[in-house]
Amino acid sequence: MDRNKLDLTLLYVEDEKDTREKLSEVFAHKVKTLYVAEDGVQALEIFKKHHIHIIISDYQMPNMDGNELCHRIKEINKHTYFILLTAFNDSEILIKSIDVGVDKFLRKPVQALKLFQTIDDVYTKLINNFNLERSTVCLQEAEKIANLSYWDVNLSRNELYFSKEVYELFNVKDESNYRVLSELVLSDYRDKFLDIFDNKIFTEKEINTIVAIENEENKPIYLKISAKRWKSSFCGKWHLIGIFQDITTYEVQRLKLLKKSQSDPVLKVFNKDFIINQLDNLIKSSKRYGHPIGLIFFDIDNFKGINDVHGHVIADCILLQLTQLIKKNIRQSDIFGRWGGDEFVIINSHTNPDSVIILVNKILNKINDCIWKEDIKVTISAGVAFYKAGDDVNSIVERADSKMLEAKRAGKNQINY
């Protein structure tokens, strides 16, 4: 089959034999499937048996003229494209043709280029309609999925509605408000969740973010929150409609890859770039909600001496042993990483200063009590800084670093804050 032919089914209707044979030969080179009828009655029977995209019909025919044929066709399928060929210029005929649904008029004698251009235009229109229809079906299927857990805001009345599936997803009673839902969001994502329903639903045209809740097995369920603002043609009011979409499988895999790219390749803890990014995000959150941030900055005392005496292999073992000890003694929500060399950072958020100091003293004691590789004596000096108004990443890091240096000057193996 000729691939240059349009994937169309065309029905050509013409009672005059010579014209019918000549144009039929031409159409056969243009479309993949061609049916030919001698009059409207025969054309209607062919149409009932086959799926026809385009009908090109003469107006003046015995038994049934073009207008009557068009009327009968449109009753069966109003989307069939009907082109009427006519030598008449009678306004009454043309008006009636419009009334019965004729899509296009072409004057006889027909110019081949104009006729082909019309067929090409119809083909493009049909393809566009098909794509639109397919998108609509996909949207309807997506809406079924979205309907499992959707929410809607009437921005005119500031009313927020959650579907019953939202309550099932969060495992709470119906009619719970978003603040009740926020209590079930993991602490690292809670500020983001509250910001959506406190602020963004009234200011943003679109929302796309990810939060996490816990399932009954205390494992995270990652939810993508998507929303779009729209104006109802029914009530004329602005709304924001959103969905909660479970993307746990995708997000777990993404976080694994992300963690790999943001971790120290030797010690398998977060690297400096990731620490800076997380600290910056926490500072922005603290500016809005007032959550405390504690930054612990420490390094190993006399680490260069360990390197020089015992070599890099033993020194790396000490670093690895230290990171494992630290990870066992901090919260899951704490951010721990390698700043560089033997310098490390722990970020504590959503906790009070006293708890941070207790944690550092606990770590110092654990290090002093630990049996290290080659019975090497290992201690650390730590500096602690707390977020205060006006801080950025550089200022709070500089304060913590300065406190650490003071601890070293004061004799090492201690904390300064």
ABEGO torsion letter per residue (X at the ends): XBAABBBBBBBBBBABAAAAAAAAAAAAAABABBBBBABAAAAAAAAAABBBABBBBBABBBGBBAAAAAAAAAAABAABBBBBBBABABAAAAAAAAAAGBABBBBOBBBAAAAAAAAAAAAAAAAAAAAAAAAAAAAAAAAAAAAABBBBBBAAAGBBBBBAAAAAAAGBBBGBBAAAAAAABBAAAAAAAAAAAAAAAAABABBBBBBBBBBAAGBBBBBBBBBBBBBBAAAGBBBBBBBBBBAAAAAAAAAAAAAAAABBAAAGBBBAAAAAAAAAAAAAAAAAAGBBBBBBBBBBBGAAAAAAAAEAAAAAAAAAAAAAAAAAABBAABBBBBAEEABBBBBBBGBBAAAAAAAAAAAAAAAAABBBBGGBBBBBBBBBBBBBBGBBAAAAAAAAAAAAAAAAAAGEGBBBX
